[in-house]
């Protein structure tokens, strides 16, 4: 693996990926891999251990098999998982926005990366049901931000429920950036949460163009609650881990597919 300058969050994301691929890893191996001190690596491992994402062993760590479950991982886990892919997806998705657009940014850590890449715009109206997305957008100090009210889900920092659905029906939007937990050509888009699926369906109804943003780890999966078929998706932004055969299928369905190549370590 090539080394280079990596942010602390990017390094921790990479450590989790290494553990998923190799089951266990040592402090000295990680130190050499990332070109940082063993003290720094130990701090990374201890932070990930405190978040219940790995188990510390003598001289290293192993992945925590009793950590967040696949169907409803906590937001703190998702922020680290496939972090570089999500960064690249967010940058590419933001390029699909035009000055003056009214957009919806869904909850989820990939959708959050869209909000992190709005620097070149001066005039946007942005609706969101995600607390972390709203906080990020407020830092620009120039956009019209509408936070949909409702019940807050702690696991996703999102707002759902009847009140949120009613509020959302008041608006029409140019583009929706829809976060995705599970995706397949056959089964469409799905999520573990019925409430999330309900509000996602309304977002789709109120948007002229629907852009799904997700990393390739979500492909060929199906979750409990159905959101929509691919007939309602106009574009997909994902990373180069998506198989070429799947990309071809999507293009044959007249879905625009934007594939990004994330920065590698």
N, C-alpha and C positions, 0 to 999 in steps of 0.2 A: 504494500500500500504506500502511495506517495505521501510525503509529509508536506506541510505548508502552514501558513498562518491561519489558524482557525479560531473563531470566537469560542468563549467558554460554553455557550449554549450549543453551538454546533459540535464541539468536542464531546459533550455529554450525550448528545443525540447519536453521534458516531459510536460511542462506547456501547450504548444499548444495542445498536445494530450489530456490532462485533459480537456481543454476547448472544444475540439471537442466532448468529451464524456459527458460533464456535462453542457455545455452552459455558465456557469459563475462560478467564484471561488473567494474566498477572500484572501487577503494578509496573514491574520493570519493562514488560512488553509494551504496555500502553505508553510509558514514558518515552521509549525509543520511537514508537510509532508517531507520536504527536510532537516530539521534540520539546517537551516540557519536563519540569522536574518531577520526581516521584512524589514530592510533597503536594504539588498541584494535582496530580492524579489521585492521590489519597483523598484530597478535599472533594474532588469530583465524585468519587465512589461513595464517600460518606453522605454527600448531598443526595445522590440517587438512592442510597439505602434509606435515608430519612423519608424519602417520598415513596418508599415501599416498592421500588422498581427493581432492586437487585438485593442479593445477600452477600455480605462481605465474608470472604474466606481469608485464611492466612496467606498473605502476600498477593491477594487478588480479589476476584468477585465471580459470582455466578448469577444468572438471570433468576428473578424471583418468580417461581411458577405459581405462587399463590397471590400474585399481585392483581391489578385490575383485570377484569375479565374482558375477553375480546369483544363481547357485544355491547358493553357500556363502560369503556375506559374513562377515567377521570380526565378533566381538561389538563391537569398538570402532566399527565403521561403523554397526552396527545401533542402537547407543545414541543416535546422533545423527539417524538417519533418521526422519522423521515423529515427532519427539520430542513435540510438543504433542498430537498425536493419541493417542499412547500414554499420556501423562499423564491425559488425560480418560477414556480407556478403563479405565485402572487404578482411577480413582476410582469410576466407575460399577460396575465388576465387584465391587469391595470391598463395595458396598451390597447385594450378593446373599448375603453371608455373614451367618450368625446366630451370636450368642454361644454358645460351647460346641461349635461345629462342629469336625469333623476334616476338614481339607482337604489337597489336593495342589496345589502350585504348580509348574507345569512350568518348564523352562528357557526362555530367550528374554527379550528386552528389554521386550516388552509384558507378559508374565507378571510380570516384575520390578516393574512399576509397580503391580500388585495388592499385592505385598508392601510397597510404599512407602505404602500407604493403609490401614493396620490400626490407626490410633491410637485409635479409639473402642472397640476390643475389649480385654477383660481375660483371657478364657479361650478359647484356641484351641489345637488340636493341628495342627501343620503339617508335612507331609512334602514334601520337595523333592529333586530330583536336580540342582539348580543351586547352584553354589558362591556366586555373587553373591546369589541369593535367600536362602540360609541366612545369609549375612553381614548382609544387610539386616534380616532377622527377628530376629536376635540382638540388634540395637540396641534393641529394645523391652524386653528384659530381663524378660519375663513370660510368654512362650508356651512350650509344649512343642514343641521343634523336633527333627525326625528327618531327618537327612541320609542319603539312600540311598547306600550305598557301591558302588564299582565303578571302572571305568576312566574317566579324565577326558579329555574332548575339549577341546583348547585353543581351537578356533574358537568354541565355544559356552559354555565354562566349565560344561559339564554332565557328569553321570556316567551312563555307559551300560554295556552288556555283560551277560554271563550273571549275574555276581554281583549287579548292580543289579536285574536282572529277578527273580532269586530272592528278594532282600530285599523287594522291593515286594509280592510275592505273600503276604507275611505279614500285610498290613493290609487293612482295609475303611475306606472314607472316605465322608463325606457329599457333598463337592463336589470336582470337579477343575477347575482353571483351566488350560486347555490352550493353549499358544502354537501359532501356526500360521504356517508358511512359505508355503503355497500352499493356495488354497481355490477350489472351484467347485461349483455345484449339481450338475452332472453327474458330476464325478469325486471329490467329497468332499474330504477333507483329505490333504495329502501334504507330504513334506519331502525335502531332498536326501540325508539320511543314513538308511541302512537301520537302523542301531543306534538312532537316535532314534525311528524309526517303531516298532520293536519295543517299546521301553519305553513309548512313548505308548499302544500298544495294551493293554498290561497296566494302565496307569493308568486307562484307560477301563473295563476289566473290573472293577476294584476300587472304582469310584466309583458312588454312587447317582445323582448328577446331574453331567453333563458340560457345562461352560461354555467355549466357544471364545472366545479373546480375540485380536483381530488388527485392524490398521488396513486401510483399504480398498485400499491398494496391493497387498495379497495376493490380492484377489478376481480370479476368472477366470484363475487360474494353476494349473499342474500341475507337480509336481516328481517326482523319480525314484521315491521310496519311498512307497507307499500306506499311510496310517494307518487311515482308517475312512470309511465312507459317512456321510451326514447322518442316517441312521436312529438313530445312536448319540449324536447331539448334542441336548441339551435346550435350550440357550440360546446365543446369540451376542452378544457385545458388540463393537461396531465404531464407526467414525466416520461422519459424514454424507456421506462420499464414495462409499459404497456406493449403487448405483443403486436407485431405488424399485422397479423391476421385480424385482430380485433379492430385495429385502426382502419383497415380496409373495409370491414363490415360497416363501421360507422360512417365512413365517407360514402359508401354505397347508399346509405340512408339519408344522404344530403345533410349530414351533421358536420359542421366545421370542427376539425381536430387540430388543436395547437399542442405540439409536443415539445417540451423543454428538456434541456440537458443540464442537470444540476451540477454545481461545482463539486468536484470530488476531492477527497483528502489526499 
